[in-house]
Amino acid sequence: MGYVSAVPHPRNEAEAAESGGGRRSVAVALLLGALGATVVLLASGRVWARGSAAVGGGSLPLTADGRAVTGLPAALAIVGLAALVAVFAVRGRSRLLVSGLLALSGLGAALAAVAAADDRRALDERAATATADTAARVVELSHTAWPYVTASGAVLILLAGLLALRFGRSWPAMGGRYERDGSPRTRRPAAVDPDRPEDLWKALDRGEDPTR
């Protein structure tokens, strides 16, 4: 007596692999997005530039944090967090658009941080304010590594967006179990008391048979 071995269908294997990758990618994307936004927000509050301004016969030390230099990375990180949550609240084409917004927010934050890494305008403005001279310029200017830390956090947001674009179709949606699946729902008729004429009339109005 021969045994017939079941041969797995290549399509089923591919769908199972994609589903497994989708489930894993949810956790990875959430971790990358949340961690990236946290890094951007924290690093944007650190000192990005140092210098001094000549005041009288001495010098006044000046510093500028990332949000004074450019507020764009922090703002885009908040947008990225909102998009990360919104990915699970929508489906279909809307999920694709939100995933694209998530990726673009990370890309924009990274580019903005790198572009402002050697910026001096914030310190020049502070030097002008400290010396009451609009022509004053900061001297002994130096920059820290925090802009690049900010950019690295933004890259994590970008990666989360790319994962959402690749695997987002198989991700679950919030409140999905409460949504109608399209199948017809059975309507349970209200209880009818035969001793109450008003219940009989109400059942007739609803198109129900009160004798059932």
N, C-alpha and C positions, 0 to 999 in steps of 0.2 A: 504494500500500500504506500503510495507516494505522498509526500507532504508538499503542499504548495506554500512557498514562502511569500509573504507580503512584501512587495517592492515599494518603497516609499516614493511618492510622486515628487519629482524635483521642485514643482511649484509649491507643494505643501512644505517642503523643507525650507525653501527660500522665505516663505511667509512666516514660518516659525522662527527662523533666524532673525528676520527683520523685527518681529514682535519682541523677541528677547533683547535685541539691541535697543529697541525703543524703550523698554522698561528700564534698562540700565542707564540709558541716556537721560531719563527724567531726573534721577538722583544726581548724576554728574552735572547736568545743566543747572539744577537748583543750587548745588554747591558752588559751582564756578560763578554763577550770577551773583549770589549773595556775598560770597567772599570778595569778588571783584569790586562790587559796589562799596563794601565796607572799607576795602583798601583805598579806593579812590577818595571816599569822604574823609577818612582819617588823614591820609597823606596830603590832601588839599589844605588841611588846617595846620600843617607844619611849615617851618620857615624854608622858603625857597631861595631867598636872596638876602645878603648882608652887605652893608656898606657904612659909610659915615658921611656926615655933612659938616663943612667948616662953619663954625659958629664962633665969632669973636676971635680969640687967640687959640682956640682949641677945636676939637671935633666932637660931633654928636653921633653915637652909633645908631644905626637904623636897621630895621629888619622888615621883611615883607613875607607874609605867608602866601600859600598858593591861591587862596580865594581873593587876596588883594591883587595878585598878579593877573589871574584870570578865573572867573567863576564858572566857566563853561564845563570843565570836567566834573565838578560836583553836581551841577545842574543836570548834566547828561546821565550821571550815575543814578540820580533819582528817577529820571525818565526810564532808565534801564530796569530799575527795580519794579516800577509800575508795569512795564511791559512784561517782565518775567511773571508777575502774578496774572496779568491779563491773558497770557498764553493759555492758561488752564481754564479761563472763563469763556473762551470762544472756540469755535470749530471751523473747519473748512477754509475758505479763502481768507476769512478774518484772522484765523490763526497764522496763516502764512504772512499776512501783512504785519501783524504784531511781532512775529518772529524777526521779520526784516527790520522793524523799528528797534528791537532789542540789539541786533547785530550792529546797526548803524549808530546807536547811542554809544556802544563800546568803542567803535572805530573813531567816532568824532571826539570822544573824551581822550583817547590815546593821542590823536593828532594834536589836539589843543594843548595837552600837557607837554609834549615834545617841542611844539612851536614856541611855548612860553618858557622853556627851560633856561634860556639866557636873556630873558627880558629884563630891562632896567627901568622901564617907565614908571612902575609903581614906586620904586625907591627915589627916582628923580622927583616925583610929585611930593613925596614925603620930605625930601630935602628942601624943596621950595617952600613947603608949609613950615618947616622947622626954622628956616632962616628968614622967612618973610620976603624971599627974593625969588621971583618967578623964573629967573635965569639960573638959579642954583642947580648944580648937578651933584649926584652922589659920587663919592670917590672911594677907592679901595673896595671896589665892587667884587663880590664873590657869590657863587651859586652852590647850592647843595644838591644832593642826589634825589631829593623828594619828588621833583617833577617826573623823574624816570620811574620811581616807585608808583606814582600815580598812573603813569602810562601802562605799567605792567598790570595793575589792577583793572584798567580799562580793557586790556587785551583779554582778561578772563571773562569780562562781560561779552566781548565780541565772540569768544568761543562758545559761550552759552547760547548766543543768538544763532550761531552756525549749527549747533546741535539741534536747536528748535526747528530750524529750516530743514534739516535732514531727516529728523525722526519725529517731528511734532505731530504728524498725521496719526501716529499710533499712540500718542499720549492721551491719558484720560482727561475728562473735563469736569470741573467742579459742578456738583449737583447733577451729574449725569444719571444717577440712579433714580432721580425724581422726574426725569423727563419721560414723555410718552414715547414708546417704541413703535408707534404706528399701528399696533394691533388693536382691534375693537375691544372696548371694555364692556363687560356685562353690567347692565343696570339692574340693581336689585330693587324690586318694587317695594314700596312702603307698606308696612303692616296695616291691614284693614280690619277694624273691629266690626263684625256684622251687626252688632247691637247699636251701633252709632250711625244713623243715616248720613251725617255729614261726611264720615269717612267713605261711605259708599259713593256719594256724589263726587268727592275729590278723586277717587280712583277712576270713575267714569270720565271725569274731565281730563285725566292724564292718559286716557286711552287704555286703561288696564281693566282686566276682568275681575271684579270684586268677589266673584264666587270661587276663584281659584285658591 
